[in-house]
Amino acid sequence: MARAQPLSPARTPWPWALSGTAVGLVLATLIFAPARWLANQLDAATSGQVRLTDAQGTLWNGSSQLTLSGGPGSSDRSTLPGRLSWRLQPGWGQAKVFVFADCCMQAPLALELLPQWGGAQLKVGDQRSQWPALLLTGLGTPWNTIRAEGQLALTSQSFGAQWVHGRLTLQGQLQLDAIAMASRMSTLRPMGSYRFVLQGGDTPRLNLSTTQGSLQLSGSGQWTDGRLRFQGEASAAPDRKDALTNLLNIIGRREGARSIINVG
């Protein structure tokens, strides 16, 4: 009769155990990733010009203060009043982001990112928000010289962007109303109110017009080969030329009573 062999202990599947532990650690790290991770990534991507300071919470659900800076070596800083909060909601084939600023929004802004073959698409929810123009001074030159004051009302309508094989296209419309604007370069307060309209399409277009005021601004442009080419002009009402001369000298190239604005 054959002699019975003793039972050997079951072998522990160490590779599977280690793999499971590693996956668990990665998931835990992602789930509980601190909000400062997002702050660090944004700081690096914008060369320090857009910063999320005093970040609290997690990568997925957090808040911070929004600070604009002139970048490396600049002492210019400006911080948005109140806090900026966000919530990231990943899903199958898409990711949603909800952003809310205490000072400037009545409801969160919804962003939807959809990866596509050869690129991605970003959809921006319809919304109207209002921001202090003084925040722009943190970006340094020329904003710190002009030191614009007033309110910036931003309205989005069916707006979105699509990247396909490195080519960017825009859809819908963005409208920015610069309301009751003033500058330390002029004693005139306010100088006027202005409207910028960005219209999407195969060739996105940007239009500038004056809705009211003594400083008259107008212009139009379009995106060509990924660059904005804009032409406009600024002028002053006849009885306000002296009060606006300094500003006209800064914002464009003088041609008599006008300042010519060229971008791109």
C-alpha positions in Angstrom: 0.0 0.0 0.0 1.4 3.4 -0.9 2.3 5.6 1.9 0.1 8.7 2.3 1.9 12.0 1.8 1.4 14.8 4.3 -0.7 17.7 3.2 1.4 20.7 2.2 0.1 24.1 3.3 -1.7 26.2 0.7 0.7 28.6 -1.1 -0.1 32.2 -0.4 -0.6 34.0 -3.7 1.9 36.8 -2.9 2.0 38.4 -6.3 -1.8 38.8 -6.2 -1.8 40.1 -2.6 0.9 42.6 -3.4 -0.9 43.8 -6.5 -4.2 44.1 -4.6 -2.4 46.1 -1.9 -0.8 48.4 -4.5 -4.1 49.0 -6.2 -5.7 49.8 -2.9 -3.0 52.3 -2.0 -3.4 54.0 -5.3 -7.2 54.2 -5.0 -6.9 55.5 -1.4 -4.4 58.1 -2.5 -6.6 59.3 -5.3 -9.8 59.3 -3.2 -8.2 61.2 -0.3 -5.7 63.3 -2.4 -5.5 66.8 -0.7 -6.7 69.9 -2.5 -3.2 71.2 -2.6 -2.4 68.7 -5.3 -4.7 70.6 -7.7 -3.3 73.9 -6.5 0.3 72.7 -7.3 -0.7 71.5 -10.8 -2.5 74.8 -11.6 0.4 76.8 -10.3 2.8 74.8 -12.5 0.6 75.0 -15.6 0.1 78.8 -15.4 3.7 79.6 -14.4 2.4 80.9 -11.1 0.0 83.4 -12.6 -3.1 81.6 -11.3 -2.9 80.2 -7.8 -5.2 78.4 -5.4 -4.0 79.6 -2.0 -5.1 78.3 1.4 -6.4 75.1 -0.4 -8.6 73.0 1.9 -10.5 69.7 1.4 -9.6 67.1 -1.3 -8.9 67.0 -4.9 -12.5 66.0 -5.6 -14.3 68.3 -3.2 -12.3 71.4 -2.0 -12.1 75.1 -1.7 -9.4 77.8 -1.8 -8.8 81.5 -2.4 -8.1 82.5 -6.0 -5.0 84.6 -6.4 -3.7 86.1 -9.6 0.0 87.0 -9.9 2.4 88.5 -12.4 4.4 85.2 -12.4 8.0 84.4 -11.4 9.8 87.5 -10.1 6.7 89.7 -9.9 5.5 91.3 -6.7 2.0 91.9 -8.1 -0.8 90.0 -6.4 -4.6 90.2 -6.2 -7.0 87.8 -4.4 -10.6 87.3 -5.2 -12.9 88.1 -2.2 -14.4 85.1 -0.5 -13.5 81.5 -1.5 -13.6 79.4 -4.7 -15.0 75.9 -4.3 -15.1 72.9 -6.7 -16.4 69.4 -7.0 -15.1 66.8 -9.5 -17.4 64.1 -10.6 -15.7 61.4 -12.8 -17.8 59.0 -14.8 -17.6 56.6 -17.7 -16.3 58.4 -20.7 -16.7 61.9 -19.2 -15.9 64.1 -16.2 -17.9 66.9 -14.7 -16.6 69.8 -12.7 -18.7 72.2 -10.7 -17.1 75.5 -9.7 -18.6 78.2 -7.4 -17.2 81.6 -6.3 -18.8 83.0 -3.2 -18.4 86.6 -4.3 -19.4 86.4 -8.0 -21.8 83.5 -8.8 -25.4 82.8 -7.9 -25.1 79.1 -8.9 -22.2 76.8 -9.6 -20.7 76.7 -13.1 -20.9 73.3 -14.7 -18.1 72.0 -16.9 -18.2 68.7 -18.8 -15.1 67.1 -20.3 -15.6 64.3 -22.9 -12.5 62.5 -24.3 -12.8 61.8 -28.0 -10.8 60.0 -30.6 -7.8 62.3 -31.3 -8.8 64.9 -28.7 -11.4 66.1 -26.3 -14.5 68.3 -26.0 -15.3 70.8 -23.2 -18.9 71.9 -22.6 -19.6 75.0 -20.5 -22.9 75.4 -18.8 -25.0 78.5 -19.5 -24.4 81.1 -16.7 -23.9 84.7 -15.8 -21.4 85.8 -13.2 -19.9 89.1 -12.1 -16.3 89.8 -11.1 -14.3 92.7 -9.8 -12.1 94.2 -12.5 -9.5 95.2 -9.9 -8.6 91.5 -9.7 -6.7 91.9 -13.0 -4.1 94.1 -11.5 -2.5 91.0 -10.0 -1.4 89.9 -13.5 1.2 92.6 -13.7 1.9 94.7 -16.8 -0.1 96.4 -18.3 -2.9 95.7 -15.8 -1.0 97.1 -12.8 -0.5 100.3 -14.7 -4.0 100.8 -15.9 -5.5 99.5 -12.6 -9.0 99.0 -14.0 -11.9 99.4 -11.7 -15.5 98.4 -12.3 -17.4 95.1 -12.8 -16.9 92.4 -15.3 -20.2 90.5 -16.1 -19.5 87.2 -18.0 -22.3 85.4 -19.8 -22.0 82.0 -21.5 -24.5 80.6 -24.0 -24.0 77.1 -25.4 -20.3 77.7 -25.2 -17.7 74.9 -25.7 -14.4 74.0 -27.1 -13.1 71.0 -29.0 -9.6 69.7 -29.6 -9.2 67.3 -32.5 -5.6 66.3 -33.6 -4.2 69.5 -32.1 -6.7 71.9 -33.7 -9.0 74.0 -31.4 -12.5 75.0 -32.4 -15.1 76.9 -30.4 -18.9 76.7 -30.3 -21.5 79.0 -28.9 -20.9 82.5 -27.4 -19.2 84.2 -24.6 -20.1 87.8 -23.7 -18.1 90.0 -21.3 -19.6 93.3 -20.2 -17.2 95.7 -18.6 -19.5 98.0 -16.6 -18.7 101.5 -15.3 -15.0 101.2 -15.9 -12.4 103.6 -14.3 -8.6 103.7 -14.3 -6.0 105.5 -12.2 -4.7 106.8 -15.5 -7.7 109.1 -15.8 -9.6 111.5 -13.5 -12.8 110.7 -15.3 -15.0 108.2 -13.3 -16.5 106.2 -14.9 -15.0 106.4 -18.4 -17.6 104.1 -19.9 -19.0 100.6 -20.3 -18.0 98.1 -23.0 -18.9 94.8 -24.5 -16.7 92.0 -25.8 -18.5 89.2 -27.7 -16.6 85.9 -28.6 -18.6 84.0 -31.3 -17.6 80.4 -32.0 -17.5 78.7 -35.4 -15.0 77.5 -37.9 -13.3 80.9 -37.5 -14.0 82.3 -34.0 -14.6 86.0 -33.9 -14.1 88.7 -31.2 -16.0 92.0 -31.4 -15.6 95.0 -29.1 -18.1 97.9 -28.8 -18.9 100.8 -26.4 -22.3 100.7 -24.8 -21.9 104.1 -23.1 -19.3 106.5 -22.0 -16.8 109.2 -23.0 -14.0 106.8 -23.8 -15.0 105.1 -27.1 -13.6 101.7 -27.9 -14.4 99.5 -30.9 -12.7 96.7 -32.8 -12.9 93.2 -34.2 -10.7 90.2 -34.7 -10.6 86.5 -35.4 -8.6 83.4 -34.5 -6.4 82.3 -37.4 -3.9 79.4 -37.1 -4.4 79.3 -33.4 -3.6 83.1 -33.0 -5.9 86.1 -32.3 -5.6 88.9 -34.8 -7.4 91.9 -33.5 -7.7 95.5 -34.8 -9.4 98.3 -32.9 -9.3 101.9 -31.9 -9.9 104.2 -29.0 -10.9 107.8 -28.9 -12.3 110.4 -26.4 -15.5 112.5 -26.6 -14.5 116.0 -27.6 -15.1 117.5 -24.1 -13.1 114.7 -22.4 -9.9 114.6 -24.4 -7.7 116.1 -21.6 -9.0 113.7 -19.0 -8.3 110.7 -21.2 -5.0 111.6 -22.9 -2.8 109.6 -20.6 -4.9 106.4 -21.0 -5.0 106.8 -24.8 -1.2 107.0 -24.9 -1.0 103.6 -23.1 -3.6 101.4 -24.7 -2.6 102.0 -28.3 -0.5 103.7 -30.9 -1.5 107.3 -31.2 -2.7 108.7 -34.6 -4.0 112.1 -33.9 -7.0 112.0 -31.6 -7.2 108.1 -31.9 -5.2 105.3 -30.4 -4.8 102.3 -32.7 -4.9 98.8 -31.1 -3.3 95.9 -32.8 -3.0 92.4 -31.4 -1.4 89.5 -33.2 
